[in-house]
Amino acid sequence: MNDLERQMRNYRLTTAEILYHMPDHPELLQSFIWQTLDIAPRYPVLRKFLDYWEKNIEARLHSVRIGQRGIVSAAEFRLANCEIVMH
């Protein structure tokens, strides 16, 4: 499925700010920004990424803030009935 097809199926641009502790400096919080197309409110793509993080990355998660914005929705998408020829 391409990005436009996902957007037509209610996937929206999702930005997650992930705060985490590195093992060598646990008192410091670091930030990681991650973006993908995902579906609210369950966020299956983000959850899969966070599950991977917890299993494979030594940095311990502190918190995750999520922002979401629709790029295209069914009401905004329409086909144009025209053809443009450029010479």
VENCORDA-V921393 format. One record per residue. N is the residue number from 1. SS is DSSP state (H for helix, E for strand, - for the rest). PSI is psi in radians with two decimals (* if undefined). Layout:
# VENCORDA-V921393
n=[N:N]
ss=[SS:SS]
psi=[PSI:PSI]
This chain:
# VENCORDA-V921393
n=[1:2:3:4:5:6:7:8:9:10:11:12:13:14:15:16:17:18:19:20:21:22:23:24:25:26:27:28:29:30:31:32:33:34:35:36:37:38:39:40:41:42:43:44:45:46:47:48:49:50:51:52:53:54:55:56:57:58:59:60:61:62:63:64:65:66:67:68:69:70:71:72:73:74:75:76:77:78:79:80:81:82:83:84:85:86:87]
ss=[-:-:H:H:H:H:H:H:-:-:-:E:E:E:E:E:E:E:E:E:E:E:-:-:E:E:E:E:E:E:E:E:E:E:E:E:E:E:-:-:-:-:-:H:H:H:H:H:H:H:H:H:H:H:H:H:-:-:-:E:E:E:E:E:E:E:E:E:E:-:-:-:-:-:-:-:-:-:-:-:-:-:-:-:-:-:-]
psi=[2.26:3.04:-0.71:-0.73:-0.72:-0.78:-0.62:-0.29:0.50:0.22:2.45:2.67:2.09:2.23:2.24:2.23:2.00:2.08:2.39:2.81:2.25:2.54:-0.62:-0.26:1.18:-0.30:-0.21:2.47:2.36:2.76:2.47:2.24:2.30:2.35:2.51:3.03:2.29:2.99:2.14:2.69:0.04:-0.51:1.08:-0.62:-0.78:-0.75:-0.70:-0.74:-0.77:-0.63:-0.76:-0.79:-0.91:-0.55:-0.50:-0.19:2.33:-0.42:2.29:2.24:2.41:-0.95:2.85:2.20:2.39:2.35:2.57:2.50:2.25:2.34:-0.84:2.40:2.93:-0.61:-0.43:-0.25:2.19:2.68:2.43:2.38:1.17:2.91:2.32:2.17:2.20:2.37:*]
